[in-house]
């Protein structure tokens, strides 16, 4: 059964004001998420923050079940974190790297992750190695298998969907290879959760990070972390507080035994509640239906752009997501973005500074990222508003 697009748009106040193709940046939230966040903020204002938390404890706890259901995990494997970067950091910096360990990653790795790799390489003497692409631009499974066979790989760390390209990396196949080699597997799912069906058991990742604000349609300032129960106790977070660990004696502490060891006591409570609502909203719509709608609409946009003289679509991958990147001859992508904004169409610009491992033919590009609430008419609106190639 498909998605009722009219209802989805009616649930999304922003759809009445703008054609929003910046979902890879921050999607338009649905009304239930807006209501949940606003209601808790009002409760805090009327009763006090601590008192509001006590009254809303069931909604706060619902987050763990909602996200576990979204990802195919168990609730004790889920942590609430203030954003996807911090979620990824908490997992990555918890790994007990030793000198000589190898980290394998992709050519399309995001800048925040790349900087972290380099910092750990300098501090702990690990080696960061980039796995080549296959002919379609995804991580080469053949090359990955060969590099794993060389031994010494502590971590395979990849993005599921890069921020600057429409490709989808073969995450489950990577998981099988990493598991067979005895390497940890960290998946950056910041751009996939909410637009694609993501099941951590099928993928086989040990850790997964994601954000609330993008395709999941949750509040900004929210993120989530999954850590597989079997590896939890081998990872000590880079910092602890009175929630993540118990101070048991003047010179002793005990780290808690679930994924909340990666949380801190203070948090954006309204955001956590809203993110749980967003996860429930996506599951209720159907993750397969969302993926089908998003990928189909993105394929339509790519086809239409590719048919236009002077427009170059840059996306790679045998499998592609809802992210569409392109350039228009004679126009800087930032100017294209401004021209579209004048017609009520939101897009963003991706640039080479967001990733450095991958050779690129264009330093910057326009990024149009569709969601299921976008329509074919909005695609036409975007196309009509494009400046003519020079």
HUHU-V38752 format. One record per pair of residues at least 24 apart in sequence whose C-alpha atoms are under 7 Angstrom apart, sorted by sequence separation. I is the first residue (numbers start at 0). J is the second residue. D is the distance in Angstrom with one decimal. If there is no record, write none. Layout:
I;J;D
I;J;D
This chain:
101;125;5.8
102;126;6.1
103;127;6.2
104;128;6.4
105;129;5.4
106;130;6.7
190;214;6.9
232;256;6.7
297;321;5.1
98;123;5.6
99;124;6.0
100;125;4.9
101;126;4.7
102;127;4.8
103;128;5.0
104;129;5.0
105;130;5.4
106;131;6.7
205;230;7.0
236;261;6.0
297;322;7.0
97;123;6.3
98;124;4.5
99;125;5.0
100;126;6.2
101;127;6.0
102;128;6.1
103;129;5.8
104;130;5.9
106;132;7.0
231;257;6.9
294;320;5.5
297;323;6.7
96;123;7.0
98;125;5.2
99;126;6.5
103;130;6.4
155;182;6.6
159;186;6.5
231;258;6.9
294;321;5.3
97;125;6.8
154;182;5.4
155;183;6.1
156;184;5.8
157;185;6.7
158;186;5.8
159;187;6.0
160;188;6.8
162;190;6.6
174;202;5.7
175;203;6.7
293;321;5.5
137;166;6.9
153;182;5.2
154;183;4.7
155;184;4.9
156;185;4.7
157;186;5.4
158;187;4.5
159;188;5.3
161;190;7.0
174;203;4.8
336;365;7.0
138;168;6.3
152;182;6.0
153;183;6.1
154;184;5.8
155;185;6.3
156;186;6.0
157;187;6.2
158;188;6.2
160;190;5.5
171;201;6.4
174;204;5.8
137;168;5.4
160;191;5.8
171;202;3.9
332;363;6.6
144;176;6.4
159;191;6.4
170;202;5.9
171;203;6.3
226;258;6.3
332;364;5.4
105;138;6.1
140;173;6.9
147;180;6.4
332;365;5.2
344;381;6.4
326;364;5.4
325;364;5.6
326;365;6.0
324;364;6.1
325;365;5.3
324;365;5.5
325;366;6.7
324;366;4.5
339;381;7.0
342;384;6.5
323;366;5.7
324;367;6.3
322;366;6.8
323;367;5.2
322;367;6.1
323;368;5.8
339;384;5.8
322;368;4.3
339;385;6.5
321;368;5.4
322;369;6.7
321;369;5.3
108;157;6.7
221;270;6.1
321;370;7.0
101;151;5.8
102;152;6.0
108;158;6.3
221;271;6.7
335;385;6.9
100;151;5.6
101;152;4.5
102;153;6.2
103;154;6.4
104;155;6.1
335;386;6.8
100;152;5.9
101;153;5.7
102;154;4.9
103;155;4.8
104;156;5.1
105;157;5.7
218;270;5.8
100;153;5.7
101;154;6.8
102;155;5.9
103;156;6.2
104;157;5.3
108;161;6.8
107;161;6.1
218;273;6.4
217;273;6.2
218;274;6.4
217;274;4.9
329;388;5.8
217;277;5.3
328;388;4.8
329;389;4.6
216;277;6.1
327;388;5.7
328;389;5.8
215;277;6.4
211;274;6.1
215;278;6.8
297;369;6.2
296;369;7.0
293;369;6.3
293;370;5.3
293;371;5.3
300;378;6.5
292;371;5.6
309;388;5.3
289;371;6.2
193;281;6.9
196;286;5.2
195;286;6.7
196;287;6.0
196;290;6.5
194;289;6.2
195;290;4.7
194;290;5.4
194;293;6.6
83;189;6.5
90;206;6.9
87;208;5.3
86;208;5.6
83;208;5.8
83;209;4.9
70;197;5.8
71;198;5.1
72;199;6.6
83;210;4.6
70;198;4.9
71;199;6.0
82;210;5.7
70;199;5.9
71;200;6.6
86;222;6.6
86;223;6.2
82;220;5.5
86;224;5.4
81;220;5.3
82;221;4.7
83;222;4.8
81;221;4.5
82;222;4.0
83;223;6.5
94;234;5.6
80;221;6.2
81;222;5.2
93;234;5.1
80;222;4.9
93;235;5.0
79;222;6.2
80;223;5.3
93;236;4.6
79;223;4.8
80;224;6.9
92;236;7.0
93;237;5.5
78;223;5.7
79;224;6.5
92;237;5.9
78;224;5.1
77;224;5.8
78;225;6.5
89;236;6.0
77;225;4.8
89;237;6.5
166;314;6.4
76;225;5.5
77;226;6.7
165;314;4.9
166;315;5.3
167;316;6.4
76;226;5.2
164;314;5.2
165;315;6.3
166;316;4.3
76;227;5.9
164;315;6.9
167;318;5.5
76;228;6.0
166;318;6.0
167;319;5.3
166;319;4.4
167;320;6.2
165;319;5.2
166;320;6.0
165;320;5.1
165;321;6.6
165;322;4.6
164;322;6.4
165;323;5.6
164;323;6.8
164;324;6.2
23;190;6.4
89;261;6.4
136;315;5.5
137;316;5.6
78;258;5.4
135;315;6.1
136;316;5.2
76;257;6.3
77;258;5.4
78;259;5.1
135;316;4.8
75;257;5.3
76;258;4.9
80;262;6.2
135;317;5.7
75;258;5.8
78;261;6.4
79;262;6.3
78;262;6.2
32;217;6.7
26;212;6.2
163;349;5.8
25;212;5.0
26;213;5.1
25;213;4.4
26;214;5.9
28;216;4.8
24;213;5.8
27;216;6.1
28;217;6.0
23;213;5.4
26;216;5.3
22;213;5.6
23;214;6.5
22;214;5.8
79;271;7.0
62;271;6.6
66;275;6.5
69;278;6.2
62;272;6.3
65;275;5.5
59;271;6.4
62;274;6.8
66;278;5.8
59;272;5.2
62;275;4.0
65;278;5.7
69;282;6.2
58;272;5.8
61;275;6.3
65;279;5.6
40;269;6.3
39;269;5.5
36;269;4.9
36;270;6.2
36;272;6.8
35;272;6.8
36;273;5.4
35;273;5.6
32;273;5.1
110;353;4.8
32;276;5.8
109;353;5.8
110;354;4.9
32;277;6.0
109;354;5.1
108;354;5.9
107;354;6.3
107;356;6.5
106;356;4.8
107;357;5.7
106;357;4.6
2;284;6.6
2;288;6.4
1;288;5.6
23;322;7.0
21;345;5.8
18;343;6.1
19;344;6.0
20;345;5.3
21;346;4.8
17;343;5.2
18;344;4.7
19;345;4.9
20;346;5.1
21;347;6.1
17;344;6.0
18;345;6.2
23;368;5.6
21;367;6.0
22;368;5.4
20;367;5.1
21;368;5.3
22;369;6.3
20;368;4.8
22;370;6.6
20;369;5.2
18;377;6.0
8;372;5.6
7;372;5.9
4;372;5.9
